[in-house]
Amino acid sequence: MPTIPRSRRADAPARPTWTLVLAGLGLFMAALDNLVVATALPVLKAQFHASLASLEWTVNAYVLSFACLLMTGTALGDRFGRRRIYALGIAIFTAASAAAALAPSVGALIIARVAQGAGAALVFPLTLTLISEAFPEEKRGGAIGVWAGIGGLAVAGGPVVGGAVINAADWHWIFWLNVPIGLAVVPLSLSRLRESFGPRPKLDVIGVALAAVAAFGLTWGMVRAGAIGWGSVEVFAPMLAGAAVGIVFIAWERRTSSPVLHLGLFRSPGFVGANVATLLMQASTFGSMFMMTQYLQLALRHSPLMTGVWLLPWTGAPMLIMPLAGRFAGRYGERGFMIAGLALQALGLGWVAAIAAPGMSYPEFGIALAVAGLGISLVFPVVANVVLGSVPPEEAGVASGTNSTMRELGGVFGVAVLAAVFSGPHVYRSPHAFVGGLQSALWVGAGLSALAIIAALTTPARVSCDHLAETTTAALQPA
């Protein structure tokens, strides 16, 4: 195994228990806010008279900001101190949560969500780095398992927590909940976490800016397409501009000495296939979630809490199945698990599309979602194995960050694409009209999962266990 340089430490001791608790709280808040707002969409639509495009941006503002800045969180921590940047990220996230809770309009809420995503982008990657730094190697695996469990709990609980809070109070409190936690975590992080630094490469500010502009242009065009149609200059102009800036971004990354995206990784077919499958899978999942939370409340007339409960077979399945999937995939081969999982997700979403109706009963809906939940549970841990197993150990951290960015961008584009398919002048006028748009959108969501199977076919049938163990160790080791 190559020698991994240890990070420079400014103080001691490590305080592993404090680190796990504080990093876990940051992870939980950042992951929870990815989904917690989903059950609030119908309430926000009613209170602010929000358009479909505004609802999209309420979700996408957070995810897009998160995705575009995610790769910088670790770099800033390495340069300025991981404890310091982690506390800064929590502070930004907390202040933005308060701003979201106080938002007087949907526009103000969207701006606050951008700031929330920026704070989360500083917090999320450093949670794992801080834990890896604090625990000795023989205990690190257990700590990482707790970290993964916290993330899974946040994903499973997002719609339920959001629904319960809205039922008990109102939508403002899904954001107020973050404030006391953040106010406690910031000073405790500064006093209880050990400071450490990593290598200090030049920050690729231009690359980050170009990537953000490209992603924003493409997303803006797709969101506008739902309102005014694909033939409008307001749609294809920003999309063309976004694509052009994307080309400039790639050219810049080829020539800069410290790229935010290491293009050399994309020479590996397995790495490319796993990342494309990740993007399409997340587009299918996040876009379908955006539609179904509204369907359950607007067409089936369920409360926000019941909406979260009805979605549990889908959102909660990964907590139960992912650990087993990761273990058995290593024994029987990752590619087969990816293909099976993507097929099950496509089957589950297609099943919901086929049976959706204004008076649909829970058993059939729940079984269909359980099939989709089994699918994503098989894919997510296996994709991580393939990504890490397709690159040299010294590139593991960058490869993992790239895959996380692709996952978030997939969510952004999924919401935009499925909402564009769903949209129409009358879709919100009656449950029957809503169901018609929903079915079209979910068929597209199922199609995205099916399309991801093609990408999965390009990945290796099995990742070398020795290589994966070495690469995973490098990915978790502080730089």
HELIX and SHEET records of a PDB file:
HELIX    1   1 PRO A   16  LEU A   35  1                                  20    
HELIX    2   2 VAL A   36  ALA A   40  5                                   5    
HELIX    3   3 LEU A   41  PHE A   48  1                                   8    
HELIX    4   4 LEU A   52  PHE A   80  1                                  29    
HELIX    5   5 ARG A   82  ALA A  101  1                                  20    
HELIX    6   6 VAL A  106  ALA A  134  1                                  29    
HELIX    7   7 GLU A  137  ALA A  168  1                                  32    
HELIX    8   8 TRP A  173  TRP A  176  1                                   4    
HELIX    9   9 ASN A  178  ARG A  192  1                                  15    
HELIX   10  10 VAL A  205  ILE A  228  1                                  24    
HELIX   11  11 VAL A  233  ARG A  255  1                                  23    
HELIX   12  12 LEU A  263  ARG A  267  5                                   5    
HELIX   13  13 PRO A  269  GLN A  294  1                                  26    
HELIX   14  14 TYR A  295  ALA A  299  3                                   5    
HELIX   15  15 PRO A  304  TRP A  310  1                                   7    
HELIX   16  16 LEU A  312  THR A  315  1                                   4    
HELIX   17  17 ALA A  317  TYR A  332  1                                  16    
HELIX   18  18 GLU A  334  ILE A  355  1                                  22    
HELIX   19  19 TYR A  362  GLY A  389  1                                  28    
HELIX   20  20 PRO A  393  GLU A  395  5                                   3    
HELIX   21  21 ALA A  396  PHE A  422  1                                  27    
HELIX   22  22 PRO A  431  ALA A  456  1                                  26    
HELIX   23  23 CYS A  465  LEU A  476  1                                  12    
SHEET    1   A 2 ARG A   8  ARG A   9  0                                        
SHEET    2   A 2 SER A 196  PHE A 197 -1                                        
END                                                                             
